[in-house]
Amino acid sequence: MPGKTGNLLPDARDVRRQAAARDAKKADDYVRLLAEAELEKRALTERLGAASDLSEDDKKKLTVAIIRRAAQSGLGEVQLYRFSDSLCTDGGLAISGSAAGWEDTLRGVPRDIYDIWANYLRPRGYKIRYIVNRLPGSLPENVSIVVSWDD
């Protein structure tokens, strides 16, 4: 009987190889999941970076409704939108530094909102701020668009 029990436990080298093979598979699976997540993130960023399919009139009506509701509540400003700085062509650097032409780095809905402000709200005395919040653990939507009407 001693011969039969001798084969119950594999050699330590084989156990290490099996463990290494399992770890390598886990690592491969993890790398694959990270790559898939990155592709999904890029696709979402591209979709959000596209201009809104609303008409200019509908965009204005939506903006006016938000501002009216805030003003009727006694506020002097309102956050219209939040978005990821990845929707800026420079990752939000021009906005953070208040660089001339920062608005040219905007894409998609953030640019649509800027255009509504420039063409419709600014002539009526409204101000706009794009604020980049770079805090540890901050949300992915780290840029706020705030419209104000108080001095």
N, C-alpha and C positions, 0 to 999 in steps of 0.2 A: 503493500500500500504506500510506502514512502514515495515511490515513483509518481503516483497519481497526484499527490499534494504538491509536489515540486513544480508543477505546471500551472497552479492556480494563480500565482502572482507573476505578472510580467516583469521583465527585467526593468530596472530604473531608467535606463536609457530609452526604452520603448515608451514608458510613461511620459518622460520629458518630451519626446517627439510628438506624441499624441496631444499633449497640452499645448505645445508650440503650434501645431497645426490648427487647433481650435482657436487659439489667440489670433493667428494669422487670418483665419476666416472671419472672426469678429472684426478685425481691423479692416479687412476688405469690405465687409458689409457697411461699416461705419463710413468709410471713404465714399462708397457708392451713395449712401443716404445723404451725405454732405453735398455731393455733386448734384443730386436730384433737387435738394432744397435750394441750392444756388441757382439752378436753372429756373425753378418756380419763382424765386425772388426776382430774377431778371425779367421774366415774363410779366410779373405783376407790376414791376417798376415801369416797364415799357407801356403797359396798358394804362397805368395811372398817368404816365407822361404824355399820353395822347390828349389832344384837345377834346373838350367836352362835346358831345353830340347835340347839346341843347342849342336852340337858336339864340341869337344875341338878345332878342326881346325877352325870351324866357330866362336867360341869365340875369338880365337887369331886374326882372320881376322878382326872382328869387333873392337877389341881393337887397332890393328895396324892402321886401317882406322881413328879412332878418334885421335890417337896420331899424325899421319901424317898430318891430317888437321890442328891440333893446331900448330904443328911445322912449317908448311908452312905459317901460319898466323903470325909467329914470336913469338909465345908464348914459355915459358919454362916449362909450366905445363898445365895440363888439368884436369878438374873434370870429371871422368868417370861415376860416378853414385852417386845418393843420395838415402838414405833409412831411414826408421824409426829405432830407437834404439831398438824397440821391436823385431826386427829380431835377436838381440844378445841374447844369453842365459842369460846374466846378465843385460840386459837393457842398455848396453853401458858403464858400470862402468869400466871394464878393459881397454877399449880404452881410456876413459877419463883420467884414472890414469897411462896410459902407462905401465900397469902391464905385467910382463912376461907371455907369452902364450895368450895374448889378442886375437890373431887370432883364437884361439880355441873356442871363444865365437860366432864367425860368423856362420851364416847359409845361405843357399840358394845362390842367386846371389852374395851377398857381399863376401861369402866364395869362390865362383867360381872366382871372380875377384882377390882375394888375391892369389889363387892358380896359376892363369895365371901369375901374377906378380912374384911369387916365382920361378916358373919353367921356365918362358920364358923371362920376362922383367928384373928381377934382374940380371941374368947372363950377360945381355947386358948393365948394368950400370944405369938402371932406379930406381928411388926411389918411394915409395908409402907412403901416409899418410891417415889415417882414422881420420877425424876430427869431434868431437861431438860438435854441436852448441846448447848450453843450454841457450837460451835467452828467456825472457818473450815474450809470443805470437809467439814463433818460429814455423816454419812449422812442420808438423808431420814427414816429411822426414828430420830429423835433423842431419844425419851423412853423411858427404861428403867423397868420395874416390877420392883422387887427386894423379895423377902420374906425376912425374917431371923428367926432363933430364938435367936441368941446375944445376950447382954447387951452 
